[in-house]
Amino acid sequence: MFFIRGKKPQWLVLLSFAVISFLISFADAIMSYISPIFIEAQVSSTFIMGLIFAFSSVVGIICDIVFPKIFTNKSHFFFLKVTLLSAILFPTTFLFFPQHIMTLFLAMAIWGVYFELNMFSSFQFVNSYIHLSEHTKAWGILQAFHSGAYALGPLLAVHLLSSSFELGFTAVLFFLGIALFLTLFFRIVFINPHSHRNQKKELHKSWISEFKVWKILFKSVWPLLALQLIVSSVDASFWTIGALLMQSLSQESSLGSFLLTAYILPATFVGLFLTKLTLPIGKKKTALICSALAGVALGTYVLLHSVVVILVVTLLVSFFMGIAVPEMKATFEDYISRLKDDGNELIGLQGSSSSFAYVIGPIVATFLASIIGIKGAFSLLGISLAIISLGLLFVTPKKIRMPQRELNEIL
């Protein structure tokens, strides 16, 4: 049974936020499909398109550093509100600004900003509303809605793109408009204006202090940051060379066009499955073991020649990743709850590892693919994921303690 910090049934609060999150992710999935095609049409170069596309992750890393400093003690509603407002600017830039390369970089910068804001919103929501013992279940549900949105979004995007880019961007604005309306409704119904978060004393740290906090936190949670880096790199690779592999497989069989669907869909159901499952080995160990199993499965790619077998193995990879990611997020969430005033710093720190992965992941994946082929690149990434996960399994402490005393000494 969910426990709620307030009067509303917690499942209703979580479901309401999950629906808003679904709409944001659904709109983002459409933009993720349309944007690279639109950008490539403007610059007529796949390489330049890749550089412009990676700029969003660079901006994301900067946001991970800056947001904890400038948005100290802000509520999840603040992050959700500015997420939607900045998300609306993303397609608006493509629709109404001059078609110039600087416009493309501006749009990618906006994308990087709202993507990180959305991450802060999710972590702050779970921290505000969900009891510590229910973090895995909450992240499992949010992961299910997120994955479902990214499974369905490209299907609609293909249909919209057959008409025009403008129709696709307008549809995104429509879905974000619904999300904004539901957010305002959420604010009225579920948010207590006298919550403990609004009563906290504002803390103003210098930039030097911010980096000292990151350094102290890094020493404690580096195994989780390393795991998130390699997991996110694999995910980024599926959205780059995975799309190329899908195109190649679809020429061999019509089933090949379902490669990315096979990668996304299982995580939707696994996330819901986690709400009914309590694993005795703990969140960290579960995340590490499942990441290793995903890596082993992915490592066999180079040996596979049948499209059907490749799809089955991809389903296995997605299944294990669908367990590992929510468990990893829930572990971070536990530490964020314990840190209280310094929680945003840890959100930013873990977000930076993910953003960095989306910068280097596609670069490494495309480099490997050019040398040993796409399936060979995936196999090497899978073997790396398995080795790093197993290595971290032996060096990660059973209990990671938050360095409260060291953090309190920072002025």
Phi, psi and chi 1 to 4 in degrees:
 res  aa     phi    psi   chi1   chi2   chi3   chi4
   1 MET       -  130.1  179.2   67.9   69.3      -
   2 PHE   -68.9  147.1  -81.7  123.5      -      -
   3 PHE  -112.0  137.7  170.4   82.4      -      -
   4 ILE  -120.4  143.7 -176.5  166.8      -      -
   5 ARG   -89.5   74.6  -60.5  175.2 -175.2  175.6
   6 GLY   158.4 -163.3      -      -      -      -
   7 LYS  -100.0  -21.6  -62.4 -179.9  179.9  179.8
   8 LYS   -80.7  148.5  -57.6  -68.1 -179.9 -176.6
   9 PRO   -58.8  130.3  -20.7   31.3      -      -
  10 GLN   -65.5  -33.8 -171.7  174.1    6.0      -
  11 TRP   -62.7  -32.7   65.0  -93.6      -      -
  12 LEU   -71.9  -40.0 -176.8   59.4      -      -
  13 VAL   -63.0  -47.3 -179.6      -      -      -
  14 LEU   -63.3  -43.2  179.8   59.1      -      -
  15 LEU   -63.6  -40.5  179.4   61.7      -      -
  16 SER   -62.1  -45.9  -60.7      -      -      -
  17 PHE   -66.8  -37.2 -177.4   77.9      -      -
  18 ALA   -63.5  -37.7      -      -      -      -
  19 VAL   -65.4  -43.7  169.5      -      -      -
  20 ILE   -61.5  -43.4  -64.0  171.6      -      -
  21 SER   -62.1  -37.8 -179.6      -      -      -
  22 PHE   -61.4  -45.5  173.1   86.5      -      -
  23 LEU   -64.2  -40.4  -71.7  168.5      -      -
  24 ILE   -64.1  -45.7  -64.6  173.1      -      -
  25 SER   -66.7  -37.0  -62.3      -      -      -
  26 PHE   -63.2  -45.6 -171.9   68.8      -      -
  27 ALA   -63.3  -40.2      -      -      -      -
  28 ASP   -66.3  -36.3 -171.1   68.3      -      -
  29 ALA   -64.1  -40.2      -      -      -      -
  30 ILE   -63.3  -45.0  -63.9  174.1      -      -
  31 MET   -66.2  -34.6  -69.9  -60.3  -66.1      -
  32 SER   -63.4  -32.3  -63.2      -      -      -
  33 TYR   -81.2  -43.6 -177.1   86.7      -      -
  34 ILE   -78.0  -39.0  -64.1  178.5      -      -
  35 SER   -56.2  -50.3  -65.4      -      -      -
  36 PRO   -63.1  -33.9   17.0  -28.9      -      -
  37 ILE   -67.7  -43.7  -59.4  173.6      -      -
  38 PHE   -63.4  -44.3  178.7   80.1      -      -
  39 ILE   -65.4  -44.7  -66.7  171.5      -      -
  40 GLU   -61.7  -35.0 -171.1  173.0   28.4      -
  41 ALA   -65.4  -28.6      -      -      -      -
  42 GLN   -82.1  -38.3  -53.9  -56.4  -46.7      -
  43 VAL  -101.8  -15.4  -60.3      -      -      -
  44 SER    57.5   35.8  -58.5      -      -      -
  45 SER  -154.3  122.2  170.2      -      -      -
  46 THR   -65.7  -38.1  -57.6      -      -      -
  47 PHE   -64.6  -47.0  176.7   70.1      -      -
  48 ILE   -64.2  -38.1  -64.7  176.4      -      -
  49 MET   -58.1  -42.2 -179.4  -85.3  -71.4      -
  50 GLY   -62.9  -39.9      -      -      -      -
  51 LEU   -65.1  -44.1  -68.2  178.1      -      -
  52 ILE   -63.9  -41.5  -65.1  172.8      -      -
  53 PHE   -63.1  -40.5 -146.0   65.8      -      -
  54 ALA   -68.8  -19.9      -      -      -      -
  55 PHE   -60.4  -31.4 -175.1   64.3      -      -
  56 SER   -61.9  -37.5   64.8      -      -      -
  57 SER   -72.6  -33.1  -64.3      -      -      -
  58 VAL   -62.9  -45.8  174.5      -      -      -
  59 VAL   -62.0  -37.4  172.8      -      -      -
  60 GLY   -59.5  -40.9      -      -      -      -
  61 ILE   -63.7  -42.4  -65.9  173.7      -      -
  62 ILE   -61.5  -41.6  -63.9  172.5      -      -
  63 CYS   -63.0  -38.3  -69.0      -      -      -
  64 ASP   -62.3  -29.8  -69.4  -36.0      -      -
  65 ILE   -81.2  -41.0  -62.2  171.8      -      -
  66 VAL   -82.2  -41.3  172.3      -      -      -
  67 PHE   -57.7  -44.2  -74.9  173.1      -      -
  68 PRO   -60.2  -26.4  -25.0   36.1      -      -
  69 LYS   -78.9  -45.5  167.1   66.8  176.3  173.7
  70 ILE   -92.1  -15.7   63.7  176.3      -      -
  71 PHE  -118.0   45.7  -64.5  140.9      -      -
  72 THR   -63.1  128.3  -56.5      -      -      -
  73 ASN    62.1   23.9  -71.2  -27.3      -      -
  74 LYS   -77.5  146.5  -64.8  -64.8 -175.4 -178.4
  75 SER   -78.2  167.5   68.8      -      -      -
  76 HIS   -65.3  -30.4   86.0   89.9      -      -
  77 PHE   -64.9  -37.7  173.8   73.5      -      -
  78 PHE   -59.7  -47.9  167.3   83.0      -      -
  79 PHE   -65.4  -38.0  -74.6  109.2      -      -
  80 LEU   -66.1  -41.9 -177.4   57.7      -      -
  81 LYS   -63.3  -48.5  178.3  177.9   61.7  177.6
  82 VAL   -73.2  -25.7  -67.9      -      -      -
  83 THR   -58.4  -50.0  -67.2      -      -      -
  84 LEU   -67.6  -40.7  -77.5  162.0      -      -
  85 LEU   -63.8  -41.2  -66.5  175.9      -      -
  86 SER   -74.6  -32.7   54.0      -      -      -
  87 ALA   -63.3  -37.7      -      -      -      -
  88 ILE   -63.6  -31.9  -71.4  171.1      -      -
  89 LEU   -67.9  -25.0  -71.6  175.9      -      -
  90 PHE   -61.7  -62.2 -175.6   24.1      -      -
  91 PRO   -67.4  -29.0   24.0  -33.8      -      -
  92 THR   -60.8  -36.6  -59.8      -      -      -
  93 THR   -61.4  -44.5  -57.2      -      -      -
  94 PHE   -67.1  -33.5  -74.4  143.9      -      -
  95 LEU   -76.0  -41.9  -86.2  173.2      -      -
  96 PHE  -116.6  -12.8  -59.2  111.1      -      -
  97 PHE   -89.1  156.6  -79.4   48.1      -      -
  98 PRO   -59.4  142.2  -20.9   31.5      -      -
  99 GLN   -79.1   87.7  -64.8 -177.6    1.9      -
 100 HIS  -134.7  155.0 -173.5  -86.3      -      -
 101 ILE   -60.5  -31.8 -168.8  169.0      -      -
 102 MET   -68.7  -31.6  -65.2  -51.6  -61.9      -
 103 THR   -63.8  -39.1  -60.7      -      -      -
 104 LEU   -65.4  -42.6  -57.2  179.5      -      -
 105 PHE   -65.7  -38.5  -85.5  107.6      -      -
 106 LEU   -61.8  -44.4  174.1   62.7      -      -
 107 ALA   -61.9  -41.5      -      -      -      -
 108 MET   -66.2  -35.6  -69.3  -60.5  102.4      -
 109 ALA   -63.8  -43.5      -      -      -      -
 110 ILE   -62.1  -40.0  -66.7  171.5      -      -
 111 TRP   -60.4  -45.8 -164.1    0.9      -      -
 112 GLY   -61.8  -37.7      -      -      -      -
 113 VAL   -66.5  -51.6  169.1      -      -      -
 114 TYR   -72.8  -26.6   92.7   72.9      -      -
 115 PHE   -64.0  -42.4 -165.4   87.7      -      -
 116 GLU   -71.9  -38.2  -62.9  -54.9  -46.5      -
 117 LEU   -59.8  -40.2  -74.1  169.0      -      -
 118 ASN   -63.6  -37.8 -168.1   33.7      -      -
 119 MET   -64.7  -45.1  176.2 -163.4   67.3      -
 120 PHE   -60.6  -40.7  -86.3   81.7      -      -
 121 SER   -60.5  -44.3  171.1      -      -      -
 122 SER   -65.2  -46.2  -63.5      -      -      -
 123 PHE   -64.2  -41.1  -86.3  102.2      -      -
 124 GLN   -68.0  -35.2  -70.7  -72.2    9.6      -
 125 PHE   -62.3  -51.6  167.9   79.7      -      -
 126 VAL   -61.7  -39.7  174.3      -      -      -
 127 ASN   -64.7  -34.3 -175.0   34.9      -      -
 128 SER   -82.1  -34.6  -62.1      -      -      -
 129 TYR  -112.8  -22.6  -78.4   95.9      -      -
 130 ILE  -107.8  132.6  -50.9  -60.3      -      -
 131 HIS   -65.0  150.0 -169.4  -89.5      -      -
 132 LEU   -51.8  -40.3 -172.5   69.4      -      -
 133 SER   -71.7  -12.7   62.6      -      -      -
 134 GLU  -109.3   12.5  -54.1  -70.7  -11.9      -
 135 HIS   -62.5  -41.1  -78.1  174.5      -      -
 136 THR   -62.9  -43.6  -62.6      -      -      -
 137 LYS   -63.4  -42.7  -65.5  179.7 -179.3  179.5
 138 ALA   -63.3  -45.8      -      -      -      -
 139 TRP   -69.1  -29.7  -84.9  106.0      -      -
 140 GLY   -63.0  -43.5      -      -      -      -
 141 ILE   -67.1  -45.5  -69.5  174.3      -      -
 142 LEU   -62.2  -38.8  -67.6  177.8      -      -
 143 GLN   -64.6  -37.5  174.8   76.1   12.1      -
 144 ALA   -63.6  -45.8      -      -      -      -
 145 PHE   -66.1  -40.2  -83.9   79.1      -      -
 146 HIS   -62.2  -48.7  175.8   82.4      -      -
 147 SER   -66.2  -39.2  -60.9      -      -      -
 148 GLY   -60.6  -39.5      -      -      -      -
 149 ALA   -64.4  -41.3      -      -      -      -
 150 TYR   -77.0  -17.0  -82.5   88.6      -      -
 151 ALA   -79.0  -36.0      -      -      -      -
 152 LEU   -90.8  -33.3  -62.7  173.6      -      -
 153 GLY   -54.0  -51.3      -      -      -      -
 154 PRO   -60.8  -30.1  -26.3   36.2      -      -
 155 LEU   -63.1  -43.6  -60.5  178.3      -      -
 156 LEU   -70.5  -36.0  178.2   59.4      -      -
 157 ALA   -61.0  -40.0      -      -      -      -
 158 VAL   -59.5  -43.8  171.0      -      -      -
 159 HIS   -65.9  -43.7  175.0   71.6      -      -
 160 LEU   -65.6  -39.7  -65.1  170.8      -      -
 161 LEU   -68.6  -23.7 -160.4   56.7      -      -
 162 SER   -66.8  -19.9   63.7      -      -      -
 163 SER   -93.1  -60.2  -63.8      -      -      -
 164 SER  -172.3  160.1   66.4      -      -      -
 165 PHE   -62.8  -40.4  -73.9  115.8      -      -
 166 GLU   -59.2  -40.0  -70.6   75.1   14.3      -
 167 LEU   -64.1  -39.2 -178.6   60.5      -      -
 168 GLY   -63.4  -46.5      -      -      -      -
 169 PHE   -65.6  -36.9  -62.0  142.1      -      -
 170 THR   -66.5  -39.2  -57.4      -      -      -
 171 ALA   -62.7  -39.1      -      -      -      -
 172 VAL   -61.7  -44.0  168.7      -      -      -
 173 LEU   -61.8  -35.8  -70.3  173.8      -      -
 174 PHE   -63.0  -48.2  172.3   75.8      -      -
 175 PHE   -67.4  -37.6  -69.6  116.2      -      -
 176 LEU   -67.9  -33.7  -69.2  174.2      -      -
 177 GLY   -62.5  -41.6      -      -      -      -
 178 ILE   -62.7  -43.5  -63.5  175.0      -      -
 179 ALA   -61.4  -39.5      -      -      -      -
 180 LEU   -65.6  -41.6 -177.1   58.8      -      -
 181 PHE   -61.3  -45.5  172.3   79.7      -      -
 182 LEU   -65.5  -33.0  -67.6  177.3      -      -
 183 THR   -65.3  -42.6  -62.8      -      -      -
 184 LEU   -64.3  -38.3  -63.9  175.0      -      -
 185 PHE   -65.1  -42.5  179.5   77.7      -      -
 186 PHE   -58.7  -42.1 -174.4   96.1      -      -
 187 ARG   -61.0  -41.2  175.1   71.8  172.1   88.9
 188 ILE   -71.0  -42.9  -64.9  170.9      -      -
 189 VAL   -82.2  -41.8  174.9      -      -      -
 190 PHE  -108.0  -20.3  -65.4  116.7      -      -
 191 ILE   -88.6  127.0  -56.4  -61.4      -      -
 192 ASN   -89.3  114.3  180.0   -3.7      -      -
 193 PRO   -64.0  -13.2   24.4  -32.9      -      -
 194 HIS  -108.3   29.5  -57.4  -65.9      -      -
 195 SER   -65.5  160.6   66.5      -      -      -
 196 HIS   -63.8  -24.2   65.6  -75.6      -      -
 197 ARG   -69.0  -35.9  -75.1 -167.7  170.7  -85.0
 198 ASN   -76.2  -13.2  -68.8  -28.1      -      -
 199 GLN   -95.7   -3.6  -64.6  173.9    6.3      -
 200 LYS   -69.9  147.5  -75.0 -178.4 -179.3  179.0
 201 LYS   -72.2  132.2 -178.9 -179.7  178.3 -179.5
 202 GLU   -68.8  131.1  -71.9  -71.1  -38.8      -
 203 LEU  -110.0  130.4  -59.2  175.4      -      -
 204 HIS  -118.2  106.3  -60.6  -78.1      -      -
 205 LYS   -98.1  149.7  -60.0 -172.8 -176.3   74.9
 206 SER   -74.6  166.2   65.8      -      -      -
 207 TRP   -63.9  -34.6  -73.8  109.5      -      -
 208 ILE   -63.1  -41.4  -65.5  176.8      -      -
 209 SER   -64.4  -38.2  -63.9      -      -      -
 210 GLU   -59.5  -45.8  -70.4  -70.9  -20.0      -
 211 PHE   -69.8  -30.2  -76.1  109.0      -      -
 212 LYS   -66.2  -39.6  -74.3 -178.6  178.6  179.1
 213 VAL   -61.6  -46.2  170.0      -      -      -
 214 TRP   -59.3  -41.7  -88.5   41.5      -      -
 215 LYS   -63.8  -42.5 -178.6  179.2  179.4 -179.1
 216 ILE   -66.6  -44.5  -68.2  171.2      -      -
 217 LEU   -65.9  -37.6  -69.0  175.5      -      -
 218 PHE   -59.3  -40.5 -179.9   84.8      -      -
 219 LYS   -60.8  -29.4  -68.9  178.8 -179.1  178.6
 220 SER   -86.6  -39.7  -64.4      -      -      -
 221 VAL  -112.0   15.2  -59.9      -      -      -
 222 TRP   -56.9  -34.4   71.3  -95.5      -      -
 223 PRO   -61.2  -39.7  -23.5   35.9      -      -
 224 LEU   -69.4  -36.9  -72.9  172.0      -      -
 225 LEU   -65.0  -40.0  -65.1  173.4      -      -
 226 ALA   -64.7  -41.2      -      -      -      -
 227 LEU   -63.6  -44.3  176.9   62.4      -      -
 228 GLN   -65.4  -35.1  179.5  158.7  -87.5      -
 229 LEU   -61.3  -47.9  178.3   65.5      -      -
 230 ILE   -74.2  -37.0 -176.1   64.2      -      -
 231 VAL   -64.7  -44.2  166.9      -      -      -
 232 SER   -68.4  -31.6  -62.9      -      -      -
 233 SER   -65.1  -40.7  -65.0      -      -      -
 234 VAL   -64.4  -42.9  170.1      -      -      -
 235 ASP   -61.5  -44.3 -177.6   68.1      -      -
 236 ALA   -62.2  -34.2      -      -      -      -
 237 SER   -67.2  -36.6  -59.9      -      -      -
 238 PHE   -63.8  -31.5  -97.4  100.4      -      -
 239 TRP   -86.1   -0.9  -71.8  101.8      -      -
 240 THR  -116.9  -79.8   48.7      -      -      -
 241 ILE   -71.6  -19.8   61.2  172.7      -      -
 242 GLY   -63.6  -37.7      -      -      -      -
 243 ALA   -65.4  -36.8      -      -      -      -
 244 LEU   -68.3  -40.2  -60.2  177.3      -      -
 245 LEU   -64.2  -39.4  179.0   60.6      -      -
 246 MET   -61.1  -42.0 -177.3  177.7   72.5      -
 247 GLN   -63.1  -40.4 -176.2  179.4   20.5      -
 248 SER   -67.4  -44.3  174.7      -      -      -
 249 LEU   -66.7  -33.9  -65.8  177.1      -      -
 250 SER   -66.5  -21.3   63.3      -      -      -
 251 GLN   -77.6  -24.8  -65.2  174.7   -5.1      -
 252 GLU   -83.4  -37.3  -59.9  177.9   27.3      -
 253 SER  -155.1  148.7  168.1      -      -      -
 254 SER   -63.9  -23.5   58.5      -      -      -
 255 LEU   -68.1  -21.8  -67.0  174.2      -      -
 256 GLY   -62.2  -24.7      -      -      -      -
 257 SER   -71.4   -4.8   59.0      -      -      -
 258 PHE   -99.6   13.2  -70.5   96.1      -      -
 259 LEU   -60.2  -52.3  178.3   67.5      -      -
 260 LEU   -67.8  -31.3  -73.1  180.0      -      -
 261 THR   -63.6  -42.0  -58.3      -      -      -
 262 ALA   -63.7  -31.5      -      -      -      -
 263 TYR   -75.6  -31.4  173.5   67.0      -      -
 264 ILE   -91.8  -45.5  -61.5  168.3      -      -
 265 LEU   -60.1  -45.7 -156.5   56.3      -      -
 266 PRO   -56.6  -34.6  -27.1   36.5      -      -
 267 ALA   -61.5  -27.8      -      -      -      -
 268 THR   -63.5  -46.5  -56.2      -      -      -
 269 PHE   -79.2  -33.4  -59.4  102.1      -      -
 270 VAL   -64.5  -38.1  172.0      -      -      -
 271 GLY   -59.1  -41.0      -      -      -      -
 272 LEU   -70.5  -34.5  -63.4  174.6      -      -
 273 PHE   -62.9  -34.2  172.5   70.5      -      -
 274 LEU   -65.3  -22.7  -74.6  175.7      -      -
 275 THR   -68.8  -18.6   64.8      -      -      -
 276 LYS  -104.6   -1.5  -55.5  -67.9 -176.3 -178.8
 277 LEU  -119.6  132.0 -178.8   65.9      -      -
 278 THR  -120.7  111.6  -58.7      -      -      -
 279 LEU   -89.5  134.4  -62.6  172.5      -      -
 280 PRO   -76.7  -12.5   28.1  -33.8      -      -
 281 ILE   -89.7   -2.5   58.8  175.0      -      -
 282 GLY    91.9  161.1      -      -      -      -
 283 LYS   -67.4  -47.6  -60.1 -176.7 -173.8   73.7
 284 LYS   -61.6  -48.6  -66.4 -168.9  -62.3  -66.8
 285 LYS   -65.7  -38.4 -172.1  172.0  -69.4 -173.0
 286 THR   -61.4  -45.3  -61.1      -      -      -
 287 ALA   -61.8  -42.1      -      -      -      -
 288 LEU   -69.3  -44.0  -71.1  165.9      -      -
 289 ILE   -65.5  -44.5  -68.7  174.4      -      -
 290 CYS   -67.7  -34.8  -72.7      -      -      -
 291 SER   -64.7  -40.4  -64.6      -      -      -
 292 ALA   -63.7  -42.5      -      -      -      -
 293 LEU   -65.2  -38.5  -68.1  172.4      -      -
 294 ALA   -62.2  -40.9      -      -      -      -
 295 GLY   -64.8  -40.5      -      -      -      -
 296 VAL   -61.8  -45.4  170.5      -      -      -
 297 ALA   -62.5  -44.9      -      -      -      -
 298 LEU   -66.5  -29.9 -172.5   59.5      -      -
 299 GLY   -64.2  -18.1      -      -      -      -
 300 THR   -85.3   -3.6   64.9      -      -      -
 301 TYR   -51.4  -43.8 -109.7   42.4      -      -
 302 VAL   -64.9  -19.5   73.3      -      -      -
 303 LEU   -90.6   -8.2  -55.1  174.4      -      -
 304 LEU   -95.9  139.9  -52.3  178.4      -      -
 305 HIS  -126.7  -23.1  -57.6  -72.6      -      -
 306 SER   -82.5  132.2  167.2      -      -      -
 307 VAL   -60.4  -41.5  173.2      -      -      -
 308 VAL   -62.2  -44.2  173.7      -      -      -
 309 VAL   -65.4  -39.9  176.1      -      -      -
 310 ILE   -61.1  -41.2  -69.1  174.3      -      -
 311 LEU   -64.9  -40.3  -68.4  177.5      -      -
 312 VAL   -64.3  -44.2  171.0      -      -      -
 313 VAL   -64.7  -37.9  170.5      -      -      -
 314 THR   -63.7  -37.9  -56.6      -      -      -
 315 LEU   -61.1  -40.0  -71.5  169.6      -      -
 316 LEU   -65.1  -44.1  -79.0  174.5      -      -
 317 VAL   -57.6  -46.9  172.7      -      -      -
 318 SER   -64.3  -38.2  178.1      -      -      -
 319 PHE   -60.8  -50.2  173.9   79.9      -      -
 320 PHE   -69.5  -37.3  -70.6  120.8      -      -
 321 MET   -67.0  -33.9  -65.8  -86.4  -86.5      -
 322 GLY   -64.9  -22.4      -      -      -      -
 323 ILE   -87.5  -43.7  -62.8  175.2      -      -
 324 ALA   -63.5  -44.0      -      -      -      -
 325 VAL   -65.5  -50.7  171.2      -      -      -
 326 PRO   -61.1  -37.2  -23.1   34.0      -      -
 327 GLU   -64.7  -39.3  -66.5  -75.8   -0.5      -
 328 MET   -66.7  -45.5 -178.6  172.2   57.9      -
 329 LYS   -62.1  -41.1  -64.9  -70.1 -173.4 -177.5
 330 ALA   -64.4  -35.5      -      -      -      -
 331 THR   -64.9  -46.4  -56.1      -      -      -
 332 PHE   -58.5  -41.7  -84.7  118.2      -      -
 333 GLU   -60.8  -39.4 -168.7   70.7   63.8      -
 334 ASP   -58.5  -44.6  -69.0   -8.7      -      -
 335 TYR   -70.1  -36.3  -60.0  145.4      -      -
 336 ILE   -61.7  -40.9  -69.7  165.9      -      -
 337 SER   -63.3  -37.6  -64.2      -      -      -
 338 ARG   -73.1  -30.5  -64.2  175.9 -166.9  171.6
 339 LEU   -74.9  -24.7  -74.6  170.5      -      -
 340 LYS    57.3 -105.3  -61.8  179.1 -179.5  178.8
 341 ASP   -63.2  -24.1  -68.9  -25.8      -      -
 342 ASP  -100.2   13.5  -67.4  -56.6      -      -
 343 GLY   -61.7  -39.8      -      -      -      -
 344 ASN   -61.6  -33.0  -88.2  -10.0      -      -
 345 GLU   -63.3  -40.0  -84.4   76.0    4.6      -
 346 LEU   -71.7  -35.0 -176.8   53.9      -      -
 347 ILE   -59.7  -45.1  -64.6  175.0      -      -
 348 GLY   -65.3  -40.1      -      -      -      -
 349 LEU   -64.2  -46.6 -178.1   58.8      -      -
 350 GLN   -69.6  -32.1   67.4   84.1   33.5      -
 351 GLY   -66.9  -33.9      -      -      -      -
 352 SER   -66.6  -34.4   67.0      -      -      -
 353 SER   -66.9  -37.1   68.9      -      -      -
 354 SER   -69.3  -44.5 -179.1      -      -      -
 355 SER   -62.8  -41.6  -64.1      -      -      -
 356 PHE   -61.9  -36.8 -174.1   59.6      -      -
 357 ALA   -63.2  -35.7      -      -      -      -
 358 TYR   -79.5   -7.0  -79.0   90.3      -      -
 359 VAL   -89.4  -51.0  174.0      -      -      -
 360 ILE   -83.8  -28.7   65.4  170.3      -      -
 361 GLY   -55.3  -56.7      -      -      -      -
 362 PRO   -61.3  -34.9  -25.1   36.0      -      -
 363 ILE   -66.1  -47.8  -64.0  173.6      -      -
 364 VAL   -64.5  -43.2  171.9      -      -      -
 365 ALA   -63.6  -45.5      -      -      -      -
 366 THR   -69.2  -33.3   51.1      -      -      -
 367 PHE   -65.0  -47.3  174.2   74.3      -      -
 368 LEU   -63.0  -40.5  -68.5  174.9      -      -
 369 ALA   -62.9  -34.4      -      -      -      -
 370 SER   -71.4  -20.1   66.1      -      -      -
 371 ILE   -98.4  -48.3  -61.7  174.9      -      -
 372 ILE  -118.2    8.2   56.9  177.9      -      -
 373 GLY    89.2  163.3      -      -      -      -
 374 ILE   -66.8  -47.3  -64.9  176.1      -      -
 375 LYS   -65.9  -35.5  -72.1 -165.7  -72.8 -173.1
 376 GLY   -64.9  -39.3      -      -      -      -
 377 ALA   -63.5  -44.4      -      -      -      -
 378 PHE   -62.4  -39.8  -89.1  124.8      -      -
 379 SER   -62.8  -43.6  -71.6      -      -      -
 380 LEU   -65.8  -39.0 -167.8   55.1      -      -
 381 LEU   -65.0  -39.7  -72.3  168.8      -      -
 382 GLY   -64.8  -43.5      -      -      -      -
 383 ILE   -63.0  -40.6  -67.5  169.7      -      -
 384 SER   -62.5  -42.6  -60.0      -      -      -
 385 LEU   -61.1  -43.6  174.6   60.0      -      -
 386 ALA   -65.2  -45.6      -      -      -      -
 387 ILE   -65.3  -46.0  -68.1  174.2      -      -
 388 ILE   -65.1  -41.7  -68.7  173.5      -      -
 389 SER   -63.9  -44.0  -61.0      -      -      -
 390 LEU   -66.8  -38.4  -70.2  174.2      -      -
 391 GLY   -63.0  -43.4      -      -      -      -
 392 LEU   -65.9  -28.3  -69.2  172.7      -      -
 393 LEU   -61.1  -30.5 -168.7   61.7      -      -
 394 PHE   -91.1  -20.4  -70.1  100.5      -      -
 395 VAL  -106.8  -11.8  -59.3      -      -      -
 396 THR   -78.3  124.9  -57.3      -      -      -
 397 PRO   -60.8  149.1  -19.3   31.0      -      -
 398 LYS   -61.3  -39.7 -175.3  175.6 -179.1 -179.9
 399 LYS  -125.8  122.0  -70.4 -173.5  178.1  -63.5
 400 ILE   -97.3  115.9  -63.6  178.3      -      -
 401 ARG   -93.1  138.3  -58.2 -173.1 -176.9  -81.6
 402 MET   -78.1  131.7  -68.8  -64.3   96.9      -
 403 PRO   -77.4   67.0   30.1  -34.8      -      -
 404 GLN   -61.0  -41.6  -59.2  -77.5   12.3      -
 405 ARG   -65.6  -43.8 -179.2  178.3  -62.3  176.8
 406 GLU   -63.4  -39.6  -68.5  179.6   71.7      -
 407 LEU   -67.7  -37.7  -68.2  172.6      -      -
 408 ASN   -67.3  -23.1  -70.2  -24.6      -      -
 409 GLU   -79.2  -13.3  -68.2  175.2   -5.8      -
 410 ILE   -82.2  125.6  -62.3  176.8      -      -
 411 LEU   -96.6      -  -61.8  178.6      -      -
